[in-house]
């Protein structure tokens, strides 16, 4: 009976150790993937910042609005149009 309990205990320890090693391997793989994504993001070219023709605020080009060859920070400022007060 004692040998059976020891055998069951050994099986439980082996099962636990195997699960712990699998978890460690998954975490390591996830960390490597994160590091690769960070390295890829660091390689990307920074986005241009353009000045709004209405208020002068500098906004990333992808977030702004273009109209008639001019750049605005928002659709509301596009509707208001060009204002020269911010330049000076």
QUIBEL-V862582 format. One record per residue. N is the residue number from 1. RES is the residue in one small letter. PHI is phi in whole degrees, 0 to 359 (* if undefined). BURIAL is 1 if it has 9 or more other C-alpha atoms within 8 Angstrom, else 0. Layout:
BEGIN
N_RES_PHI_BURIAL, N_RES_PHI_BURIAL
END
This chain:
BEGIN
1_x_*_0, 2_x_297_0, 3_x_296_0, 4_x_295_0, 5_x_296_0, 6_x_295_0, 7_x_298_0, 8_x_296_0, 9_x_297_0, 10_x_296_0, 11_x_299_0, 12_x_296_0, 13_x_296_0, 14_x_296_0, 15_x_298_0, 16_x_296_0, 17_x_296_0, 18_x_296_0, 19_x_297_0, 20_x_296_0, 21_x_292_0, 22_x_296_0, 23_x_298_0, 24_x_297_0, 25_x_295_0, 26_x_295_0, 27_x_295_0, 28_x_296_0, 29_x_297_0, 30_x_296_0, 31_x_297_0, 32_x_296_0, 33_x_296_0, 34_x_298_0, 35_x_297_0, 36_x_294_0, 37_x_294_0, 38_x_296_0, 39_x_295_0, 40_x_295_0, 41_x_294_0, 42_x_291_0, 43_x_283_0, 44_x_294_0, 45_x_284_0, 46_x_295_0, 47_x_279_0, 48_x_290_0, 49_x_253_0, 50_x_242_1, 51_x_271_1, 52_x_291_1, 53_x_289_1, 54_x_264_1, 55_x_249_0, 56_x_86_1, 57_x_294_0, 58_x_271_1, 59_x_230_1, 60_x_303_1, 61_x_303_1, 62_x_288_0, 63_x_264_0, 64_x_269_1, 65_x_234_1, 66_x_250_1, 67_x_206_0, 68_x_53_0, 69_x_76_0, 70_x_247_0, 71_x_244_1, 72_x_231_1, 73_x_284_1, 74_x_208_0, 75_x_293_0, 76_x_297_0, 77_x_289_1, 78_x_296_1, 79_x_293_0, 80_x_288_0, 81_x_89_0, 82_x_284_0, 83_x_227_0, 84_x_270_0, 85_x_295_0, 86_x_285_0, 87_x_263_0, 88_x_170_0
END
